[in-house]
Amino acid sequence: MNAASFEWTDKFLLGYGPMDDVHHEFVTLVNTLRTCADEDLPATLDAFAKHAESHFSEELKWMKATDFPAMGCHADEHAAVLKSVHEVQALVATGDTKQVRSLADALVDWFPGHADYLDSALAHWLVKKRHGGAPVVLRRGVKSAAATDTIPAHRNSDPSSQSA
């Protein structure tokens, strides 16, 4: 991925405000990890690590408070991410910052799938528990698959007039 390609968009919205807010911050911090000056990498990684620990702790608190069925799997993914972050922090402490950008790229690859599956399930669960229904998400500037499926103007609706 190129450095400019990971930015917050409404496609990341899940419909649970506190989660959407923390995800927005996550995306911003990962993008900063990818684009900051080399001399800023240690402090930027530390800021990301603090965010990730708080972010994942908050989600775990929500899961425990509502008996979320997929809590174990979700928490295991968070633990794996934190393990990687802490391993890279240990390298940075020795002066080796080369892996920070690779970590950021791995987070860019990981986050959309995690958000689409595990976090969207959690958001749905939380909204259902608190409000009795599914989240409503309005995404600006994000085309749905249905919006991009169009019939070409030259196509005739009469099947007998189409050549094989």
N, C-alpha and C positions, 0 to 999 in steps of 0.2 A: 504494500500500500504506500501511496505517497504521503508525505508529511501533512498535506493540507486536507486529506480526505476524511479525517475523523473529527467531525464537529456535531454538536447537538442539533437534532432535527426532531420534528414532531413524530417521526416514525418510532422514536424511542419511548413515547408516552404510553403509560400502562393504565392510567385512570385512577391511581391512588396517589394523591398529591404529595404526601411526604416521601414516597418512594421516587416519584418523578423528580422531585427536587434534588434528592441525593444522587440520582442517576445523572442529572444535568451536571452536577459538580464533578462526578466521576469522569464523565466524558471530557470536561474542561481540563481536569488535572492530567488525564492521560495524554491529551493533545499537547499540553504544556511539556510533559516529559519528552514527547517526540520532537518538539520544536525549540526548546530553550537552549541557551548557550551552554557549551560544555562545562564551563566553570560553575554553572548553576545546577548541574545535574544532582549533586549530593543533597542540596537543600530541597530541590523539587521532588526527588525521590522520597525524602523524609516526610514532606507534606502529603504526598500521595499515600504513603504507608499509614500515616495517622488517619487520613480520610478513610482508607479501606478498612482499617480496624474498627472505626466508629460505624461506618456504613454497614459492614457485615454484622457487627454486634447489634445494631438497631434491627436489622432484618431478623436475626435470631430471636430477639426479644418479641417481635411481632409473631413469629412462628410459634414460640412457646406459649404465649398468651392466648393463642387461638387454636392450639392443638393442630397445627398445619400438618396434614398427612405426609407430605414429602420433605419434612424438615431434615431428616438425616442426609438425604442426597444433596439437598440444597446447601446445608452446612458443610458437607464434605467438599463441595466445589469451592466454597469460600476459603476453607482451610488450605486447599491446594494452592489457591492464588496467594494467600498470605505467606505460605511456605516459600514460594518463588520470590515474592517481594523481599522477604527477610534474607534469603540467600543472596540476592543481588545487593541488598544493603551491606551484607558482610563483605562482599567483594569491593564495594565502594569504600568501605572503611579502610581497606588496604591500599586505596588509591586507584583501583581498577574500575573505571566507569564505562568500559566498553559494552557491558551487558545491559545497561539501563535502556538504551534504545531498543534492543531486542525484546526486553520485557515489555516495553510500551507497545511494540508491534504485536506481541502475543496477546496483550490485553485488548487491543483493537480487534483482533481475530476472535477472541473469546466472548467479549461483552454482548454483541448483538444476539448470539445464540442463547446465552444465559438469560438475557432479558426477555427474549421471545418465548422461552419455554418455562424456565423455573420462576423467574420474577413475574411474568405475566400470570402464571398460575397462582402465585402468592398474592398478587394485587387483586385478582378476581376473588380469591378466598377472603381476603380482608374486607373488601367492599361488601361481599355477600354477608359476612358475619356482622358487620357494623350497620349496613343499610338494607339488607334483605334482598339485594339484587346484584346484577352484574355492573361493572364499571362502564361508564359512557366516556368514550374517548373521541374528541374531535381533533383530527390531524390536519393542519393547514399545510398546503403545498406538497402533500404526499399523495401520489396517484395510486389508486387501488388497481388490482389486476383487471377488474371489470371495466374500469375507465380506459384502459389501454387496449382492450379487445374491441376493435371496430371492424366493420365490414367495409372492404374497399368500395369506393363509389362506382367503379366500373362493373361490379358484379351484378348480374341480373338475377332476380329472385325466381325467374321461371326456369326450372331445371331442364326443360326440353330445349331451351335455347343455348345451353352451355355445351361446348365441344369437349370431347373426352381427351 
